[in-house]
Amino acid sequence: MIRIGLYNDAVPEALAQQIIGTSARYATDLAMDACPPDHLLYLISQIYLQFEIHAYLSAIGQPGGGNGEVLVAFDEDEHPGLLIGFLLYMPLTGSQEHCGVNYGAVHEGFRGRGVYSALIHHMLRRYPSATLTCFVESVPLYERMGFKVETARNSQVQMSSTPAPADMVMPVMDMSRLKDHPVVIQARKDAIATHGLEAVDRAYKESDERIKALCRKAETYVAKRLGSHTPT
């Protein structure tokens, strides 16, 4: 039996670590740069993602934390206590009906069982309107749950269950200072020590090109879907 729980107050540290660990496991699917596991910068991409999700989780229930919530799924029959899925979201600024999805994932061993759709529908019972972004390949998944393509947003496609007013925006954590965090600096040093500075520089350039390609892909996809001019 799948049990879904809601946390809109302080998230227990043990649970937070399971959520962060799950996000790291699926970093390629979740992070905006879609860094593949065999890429030289994959560990750094994981670190950025884990720090970001930890920041969102730590803000839940805190004054000025954006009123975020996290839904978690457990399989009480086969693997009691093991997190099998989560959905992290927060209301758009000034709204009690519109929310934006930060991140969500389901353990690969439990996919195809309706776990993620159950998390989404639980969220929609709390916020009738939701906005999210996903890679082009995931658009059909969300369309089956009633979401519609709106626009391209960086490397992903923005979708919503019901369009939100234009003046309502998604609060976003400022993670720009992470590049100077000791953990990130050390990971970069380790990569240079292992692969050499030239290889690391080349990897960053490859990452930039991959993100640009993903942005073009999202823009082209949305243009075709909405019947607008295809960007060059």
Residue frames relative to the residue before (quaternion, step in Angstrom):
aa qw qx qy qz dx dy dz
M 1.0000 0.0000 0.0000 0.0000 0.00 0.00 0.00
I 0.3172 -0.7492 0.5538 0.1770 3.55 -0.87 1.00
R 0.1128 -0.7815 0.6122 0.0427 3.56 -0.83 1.02
I 0.1449 -0.7807 0.6043 0.0664 3.56 -0.95 0.93
G 0.1011 -0.8026 0.5877 0.0173 3.53 -0.87 1.03
L 0.2864 -0.7527 0.5740 0.1480 3.55 -1.20 0.64
Y 0.0571 -0.7669 0.6385 0.0301 3.55 -1.05 0.86
N 0.0742 0.7801 -0.6172 0.0700 3.55 -0.68 1.16
D 0.6237 0.4043 -0.3433 0.5741 3.49 1.35 0.51
A 0.7988 -0.2728 0.1758 0.5065 3.59 -1.21 -0.21
V 0.3154 -0.7433 0.5650 0.1697 3.57 -0.87 1.02
P 0.4838 -0.6684 0.4707 0.3124 3.63 -0.74 0.99
E 0.5763 -0.6379 0.3857 0.3349 3.57 -0.92 0.91
A 0.6343 0.5382 -0.3387 0.4397 3.59 0.98 -0.81
L 0.6638 0.4818 -0.2969 0.4890 3.57 1.02 -0.80
A 0.6194 0.5473 -0.3392 0.4491 3.58 1.00 -0.83
Q 0.6607 0.5070 -0.3088 0.4594 3.58 0.96 -0.82
Q 0.6216 0.5201 -0.3463 0.4724 3.61 1.08 -0.65
I 0.6447 0.5158 -0.3172 0.4666 3.57 0.99 -0.84
I 0.6659 0.4985 -0.2949 0.4702 3.57 0.91 -0.95
G 0.6490 0.5176 -0.3132 0.4614 3.58 1.00 -0.82
T 0.6376 0.5158 -0.3220 0.4730 3.57 1.04 -0.78
S 0.6465 0.5184 -0.3248 0.4558 3.57 0.95 -0.82
A 0.6474 0.5125 -0.3242 0.4617 3.59 0.98 -0.80
R 0.6205 0.5617 -0.3341 0.4335 3.58 1.05 -0.77
Y 0.7866 0.2507 -0.1173 0.5519 3.57 1.08 -0.75
A 0.1316 0.8443 -0.5076 0.1103 3.55 1.09 0.74
T 0.6318 0.5448 -0.3442 0.4307 3.60 0.96 -0.78
D 0.6888 0.4740 -0.2727 0.4760 3.58 1.03 -0.78
L 0.7559 0.4322 -0.2060 0.4465 3.58 1.05 -0.74
A 0.6886 0.4983 -0.2947 0.4367 3.59 0.88 -0.92
M 0.5776 -0.6283 0.4075 0.3248 3.56 -1.05 0.80
D 0.6845 0.4863 -0.2976 0.4544 3.60 1.15 -0.52
A 0.2825 -0.8046 0.4853 0.1934 3.61 1.33 -0.15
C 0.1661 0.8233 -0.5253 0.1365 3.58 1.00 0.80
P 0.3733 -0.7481 0.4996 0.2268 3.63 -0.66 1.04
P 0.6506 -0.5690 0.3455 0.3655 3.61 -1.12 0.64
D 0.7086 0.4543 -0.2707 0.4671 3.60 1.07 -0.63
H 0.5097 0.6522 -0.4224 0.3694 3.59 1.26 0.09
L 0.6153 -0.5933 0.3885 0.3443 3.55 -1.08 0.77
L 0.7412 0.4098 -0.2179 0.4850 3.62 1.08 -0.69
Y 0.3398 0.7812 -0.4777 0.2146 3.59 1.25 0.13
L 0.6503 0.5182 -0.3263 0.4496 3.60 0.89 -0.86
I 0.6571 0.4990 -0.3147 0.4692 3.58 0.97 -0.82
S 0.6196 0.5294 -0.3368 0.4716 3.58 1.05 -0.74
Q 0.6369 0.5216 -0.3189 0.4697 3.59 1.00 -0.81
I 0.6446 0.5335 -0.3191 0.4450 3.57 0.93 -0.90
Y 0.6465 0.5169 -0.3176 0.4626 3.58 0.90 -0.93
L 0.6774 0.5007 -0.2906 0.4539 3.57 0.87 -0.98
Q 0.6692 0.5025 -0.3053 0.4544 3.59 0.90 -0.89
F 0.6374 0.5158 -0.3282 0.4689 3.59 0.98 -0.79
E 0.6602 0.5182 -0.3129 0.4448 3.57 0.93 -0.89
I 0.6871 0.4697 -0.2907 0.4720 3.57 0.84 -0.94
H 0.6117 0.5373 -0.3485 0.4644 3.59 1.04 -0.71
A 0.6386 0.5277 -0.3253 0.4559 3.59 1.01 -0.80
Y 0.6599 0.4935 -0.3100 0.4742 3.60 0.94 -0.85
L 0.6689 0.4993 -0.3060 0.4578 3.59 0.90 -0.88
S 0.6580 0.5206 -0.3087 0.4481 3.59 0.98 -0.84
A 0.6638 0.5227 -0.2986 0.4439 3.58 1.15 -0.62
I 0.5215 0.6512 -0.4172 0.3603 3.60 1.19 -0.43
G 0.8289 0.1843 -0.1684 0.5006 3.55 -0.85 1.05
Q 0.6112 0.5545 -0.3540 0.4400 3.59 1.25 -0.02
P 0.5689 -0.5821 0.4399 0.3794 3.63 -1.07 0.64
G 0.8222 0.1695 -0.1547 0.5209 3.55 -0.83 0.99
G 0.4948 0.6998 -0.3984 0.3266 3.57 1.27 0.20
G 0.5967 -0.6153 0.3486 0.3794 3.57 1.26 0.11
N 0.4151 -0.7456 0.4424 0.2757 3.61 1.31 0.09
G 0.2407 0.7967 -0.5170 0.2000 3.54 1.05 0.75
E 0.1646 -0.7624 0.6185 0.0955 3.54 -1.31 0.40
V 0.1251 -0.7663 0.6187 0.1196 3.54 -1.26 0.34
L 0.2133 -0.7392 0.6280 0.1170 3.53 -1.02 0.93
V 0.0938 -0.8001 0.5918 0.0264 3.57 -0.96 0.88
A 0.2114 -0.7806 0.5793 0.1019 3.55 -1.11 0.74
F 0.0550 -0.7825 0.6202 -0.0002 3.55 -1.05 0.90
D 0.3110 -0.7010 0.6056 0.2123 3.54 -1.21 0.60
E 0.2377 -0.8298 0.4916 0.1150 3.57 -0.12 1.29
D 0.6543 0.5258 -0.3204 0.4390 3.60 1.17 -0.43
E 0.8052 0.3167 -0.1540 0.4772 3.58 0.63 -1.12
H 0.8218 0.0582 0.0195 0.5664 3.58 0.93 -0.92
P 0.0725 -0.8323 0.5486 0.0331 3.61 0.49 1.12
G 0.7954 0.2903 -0.2283 0.4806 3.55 -0.93 0.91
L 0.6332 0.5169 -0.3314 0.4713 3.57 1.28 -0.26
L 0.3848 -0.7108 0.5416 0.2310 3.57 -0.76 1.05
I 0.1101 -0.8117 0.5711 0.0541 3.58 -0.77 1.00
G 0.8130 -0.0234 0.0047 0.5818 3.59 1.23 -0.12
F 0.0256 -0.7894 0.6128 0.0256 3.54 -1.24 0.47
L 0.1013 -0.7579 0.6406 0.0710 3.54 -1.33 0.40
L 0.1112 -0.8056 0.5819 -0.0045 3.54 -0.59 1.25
Y 0.1403 0.7995 -0.5642 0.1512 3.59 -0.68 1.07
M 0.0971 -0.7846 0.6090 0.0630 3.57 -1.28 0.28
P 0.5807 -0.6041 0.4041 0.3668 3.61 -1.11 0.59
L 0.5135 -0.5909 0.5129 0.3522 3.53 -1.20 0.51
T 0.6651 -0.5308 0.3356 0.4042 3.58 -1.12 0.59
G 0.8598 0.1161 -0.1173 0.4832 3.53 -0.89 1.06
S 0.6526 0.5243 -0.3160 0.4466 3.61 1.18 0.28
Q 0.2185 -0.7487 0.6098 0.1411 3.52 -1.23 0.63
E 0.7017 0.4472 -0.2567 0.4916 3.57 1.30 -0.04
H 0.7418 0.3645 -0.2023 0.5254 3.59 1.17 -0.53
C 0.0035 -0.7983 0.6022 -0.0101 3.57 -0.92 0.89
G 0.2767 -0.7362 0.5899 0.1831 3.52 -1.32 0.26
V 0.3986 -0.7146 0.5260 0.2320 3.57 -0.96 0.88
N 0.3083 -0.7371 0.5746 0.1771 3.55 -0.89 0.97
Y 0.7705 -0.2008 0.1952 0.5727 3.56 0.64 -1.17
G 0.0771 0.7795 -0.6209 0.0286 3.53 -1.26 0.46
A 0.0760 0.7947 -0.5981 0.0696 3.56 -1.10 0.67
V 0.1763 -0.7479 0.6296 0.1149 3.53 -1.31 0.45
H 0.5527 -0.6074 0.4624 0.3344 3.57 -1.01 0.87
E 0.5519 -0.6624 0.3903 0.3231 3.58 -0.84 0.98
G 0.6319 0.5570 -0.3330 0.4236 3.59 1.11 -0.57
F 0.7413 0.3691 -0.2062 0.5213 3.58 1.27 -0.29
R 0.4297 0.6928 -0.4742 0.3326 3.56 1.22 0.27
G 0.7324 0.3819 -0.3029 0.4754 3.55 -1.13 0.66
R 0.6411 0.5191 -0.3289 0.4597 3.59 1.27 0.12
G 0.5936 -0.6098 0.3579 0.3844 3.57 1.23 0.20
V 0.3624 0.7550 -0.4831 0.2553 3.59 1.25 0.23
Y 0.7065 0.4636 -0.2852 0.4523 3.59 0.78 -0.97
S 0.6426 0.5092 -0.3312 0.4670 3.59 0.97 -0.78
A 0.6188 0.5316 -0.3464 0.4632 3.60 1.09 -0.66
L 0.6348 0.5168 -0.3277 0.4717 3.58 1.02 -0.78
I 0.6502 0.5170 -0.3099 0.4625 3.58 0.93 -0.91
H 0.6981 0.4722 -0.2853 0.4565 3.58 0.84 -0.93
H 0.5881 0.5370 -0.3679 0.4800 3.60 1.12 -0.56
M 0.6464 0.5169 -0.3169 0.4633 3.57 0.96 -0.85
L 0.6880 0.4929 -0.2836 0.4509 3.59 0.92 -0.93
R 0.5885 0.5382 -0.3847 0.4648 3.58 1.19 -0.29
R 0.6818 0.4499 -0.2780 0.5054 3.57 1.19 -0.50
Y 0.7676 0.1007 -0.0447 0.6313 3.55 1.11 -0.76
P 0.3562 -0.7848 0.4629 0.2072 3.62 -0.25 1.21
S 0.7645 0.2619 -0.1564 0.5679 3.57 1.19 -0.52
A 0.0056 0.8092 -0.5858 0.0435 3.58 -0.86 0.97
T 0.1680 -0.7562 0.6267 0.0850 3.52 -1.19 0.75
L 0.0504 0.7935 -0.6045 0.0501 3.58 -1.05 0.74
T 0.2512 -0.7217 0.6084 0.2143 3.53 -1.34 0.09
C 0.0211 0.7885 -0.6137 0.0353 3.56 -1.13 0.66
F 0.5782 -0.5499 0.4555 0.3947 3.54 -1.26 0.25
V 0.7056 -0.4887 0.3131 0.4066 3.54 -1.20 0.57
E 0.6591 0.5486 -0.3103 0.4103 3.57 0.93 -0.92
S 0.7092 0.4602 -0.2603 0.4663 3.61 1.14 -0.55
V 0.4027 0.7389 -0.4659 0.2735 3.60 1.24 -0.10
P 0.6626 0.5066 -0.3396 0.4347 3.68 0.78 -0.85
L 0.5930 0.5724 -0.3661 0.4321 3.60 1.05 -0.71
Y 0.7322 0.4201 -0.2416 0.4785 3.56 0.81 -0.99
E 0.5856 0.5543 -0.3831 0.4506 3.59 1.10 -0.51
R 0.6269 0.5304 -0.3431 0.4560 3.60 1.03 -0.68
M 0.7032 0.4238 -0.2596 0.5084 3.58 1.21 -0.46
G 0.6738 -0.5568 0.2745 0.4007 3.57 1.25 0.38
F 0.5103 0.6394 -0.4300 0.3820 3.60 1.25 0.12
K 0.2208 -0.7768 0.5801 0.1063 3.55 -1.17 0.67
V 0.5390 -0.6216 0.4703 0.3193 3.55 -1.13 0.75
E 0.1528 -0.8019 0.5741 0.0633 3.57 -0.94 0.97
T 0.7739 -0.2189 0.2121 0.5551 3.56 0.66 -1.10
A 0.5098 -0.5792 0.5114 0.3782 3.56 -1.32 0.03
R 0.0449 -0.7868 0.6155 0.0025 3.54 -0.99 0.85
N 0.7977 -0.1712 0.0449 0.5765 3.52 -0.18 1.35
S 0.8261 -0.2068 0.1551 0.5007 3.60 -0.76 -1.00
Q 0.7196 0.4294 -0.2305 0.4947 3.57 1.27 -0.03
V 0.4833 -0.6301 0.5268 0.3031 3.52 -1.41 0.07
Q 0.2914 -0.7479 0.5691 0.1783 3.56 -0.85 0.96
M 0.0224 -0.7883 0.6139 -0.0343 3.55 -0.95 1.00
S 0.0608 -0.7937 0.6028 0.0548 3.56 -1.22 0.41
S 0.4951 -0.6270 0.5087 0.3208 3.53 -1.24 0.50
T 0.7495 -0.0328 0.0340 0.6604 3.56 1.21 -0.74
P 0.4978 -0.6719 0.4401 0.3272 3.63 -0.70 0.92
A 0.3219 -0.7385 0.5647 0.1792 3.54 -1.00 0.89
P 0.6174 -0.5284 0.4098 0.4143 3.63 -1.14 0.45
A 0.5933 -0.6303 0.3756 0.3312 3.56 -1.00 0.86
D 0.6840 0.4982 -0.3002 0.4403 3.60 1.09 -0.58
M 0.6063 0.5223 -0.3625 0.4777 3.57 1.28 0.03
V 0.0313 -0.8198 0.5710 -0.0291 3.57 -0.68 1.08
M 0.5453 -0.6137 0.4743 0.3179 3.51 -1.32 0.40
P 0.3675 -0.7061 0.5488 0.2554 3.62 -0.69 0.96
V 0.0820 -0.8104 0.5801 0.0023 3.57 -0.81 1.01
M 0.4691 -0.6689 0.5046 0.2791 3.54 -0.99 0.88
D 0.3557 -0.7049 0.5673 0.2341 3.58 -1.02 0.78
M 0.0414 -0.8325 0.5514 -0.0345 3.54 -0.31 1.30
S 0.3385 0.7913 -0.4653 0.2068 3.59 1.27 0.18
R 0.6713 0.5154 -0.3062 0.4358 3.59 1.08 -0.65
L 0.4537 0.7154 -0.4377 0.3012 3.57 1.26 -0.15
K 0.5817 0.6083 -0.3819 0.3818 3.57 1.09 -0.63
D 0.7102 0.4218 -0.2488 0.5057 3.59 1.21 -0.46
H 0.4266 0.6935 -0.4757 0.3328 3.59 1.25 0.18
P 0.5945 -0.6114 0.3863 0.3515 3.61 -0.95 0.84
V 0.6424 0.5265 -0.3337 0.4458 3.60 0.99 -0.77
V 0.6647 0.4891 -0.2981 0.4797 3.58 0.98 -0.85
I 0.6368 0.5294 -0.3185 0.4612 3.57 0.98 -0.88
Q 0.6720 0.4923 -0.2996 0.4652 3.57 0.93 -0.88
A 0.6350 0.5261 -0.3334 0.4570 3.58 0.99 -0.79
R 0.6446 0.5107 -0.3145 0.4741 3.56 1.05 -0.77
K 0.6416 0.5170 -0.3170 0.4698 3.57 1.00 -0.82
D 0.6444 0.5213 -0.3190 0.4596 3.57 0.99 -0.85
A 0.6468 0.5192 -0.3215 0.4568 3.57 0.99 -0.83
I 0.6543 0.5042 -0.3091 0.4713 3.57 0.99 -0.83
A 0.6513 0.5218 -0.3117 0.4543 3.58 0.99 -0.87
T 0.7081 0.4615 -0.2552 0.4696 3.58 1.04 -0.78
H 0.8302 0.2518 -0.0829 0.4904 3.56 0.83 -1.03
G 0.5218 -0.6311 0.4225 0.3884 3.59 1.21 -0.39
L 0.6117 -0.5943 0.3882 0.3491 3.55 -1.12 0.70
E 0.6427 0.5382 -0.3344 0.4306 3.58 0.94 -0.84
A 0.6638 0.5004 -0.3022 0.4665 3.58 0.97 -0.87
V 0.6465 0.5138 -0.3205 0.4641 3.59 1.00 -0.79
D 0.6418 0.5113 -0.3232 0.4713 3.59 0.95 -0.85
R 0.6466 0.5128 -0.3142 0.4692 3.56 1.00 -0.84
A 0.6375 0.5365 -0.3229 0.4489 3.58 1.03 -0.79
Y 0.6384 0.5130 -0.3270 0.4716 3.59 1.02 -0.75
K 0.6425 0.5104 -0.3223 0.4720 3.58 1.00 -0.78
E 0.6291 0.5256 -0.3261 0.4708 3.58 1.04 -0.81
S 0.6436 0.5265 -0.3150 0.4576 3.56 1.00 -0.85
D 0.6388 0.5211 -0.3215 0.4659 3.58 0.98 -0.84
E 0.6684 0.4958 -0.2981 0.4675 3.57 0.94 -0.88
R 0.6273 0.5331 -0.3384 0.4558 3.59 1.01 -0.76
I 0.6617 0.5018 -0.3078 0.4643 3.59 0.93 -0.89
K 0.6358 0.5209 -0.3271 0.4662 3.59 0.98 -0.83
A 0.6538 0.5118 -0.3086 0.4641 3.58 0.98 -0.85
L 0.6426 0.5154 -0.3147 0.4716 3.58 1.02 -0.80
C 0.6283 0.5291 -0.3296 0.4655 3.59 1.04 -0.77
R 0.6589 0.4946 -0.3049 0.4777 3.58 0.94 -0.88
K 0.6364 0.5369 -0.3233 0.4496 3.56 1.00 -0.83
A 0.6655 0.4945 -0.2987 0.4725 3.59 0.93 -0.91
E 0.6593 0.5150 -0.3056 0.4546 3.59 0.93 -0.90
T 0.6657 0.5005 -0.2962 0.4675 3.57 0.94 -0.92
Y 0.6446 0.5311 -0.3141 0.4515 3.57 0.96 -0.91
V 0.6895 0.4767 -0.2868 0.4638 3.56 0.83 -1.01
A 0.6259 0.5454 -0.3352 0.4454 3.58 0.99 -0.83
K 0.6729 0.4822 -0.2930 0.4784 3.59 0.94 -0.86
R 0.6719 0.5059 -0.3036 0.4477 3.58 0.94 -0.87
L 0.7629 0.3636 -0.1944 0.4980 3.56 0.95 -0.84
G 0.4813 -0.7149 0.4035 0.3073 3.56 1.30 0.02
S 0.4761 0.6554 -0.4505 0.3753 3.54 1.18 0.54
H 0.7245 -0.4239 0.3113 0.4456 3.57 -1.34 -0.01
T 0.3840 -0.7193 0.5317 0.2289 3.57 -0.89 0.92
P 0.4188 -0.7273 0.4773 0.2606 3.62 -0.68 1.05
T 0.3439 -0.7282 0.5519 0.2163 3.56 -1.17 0.55
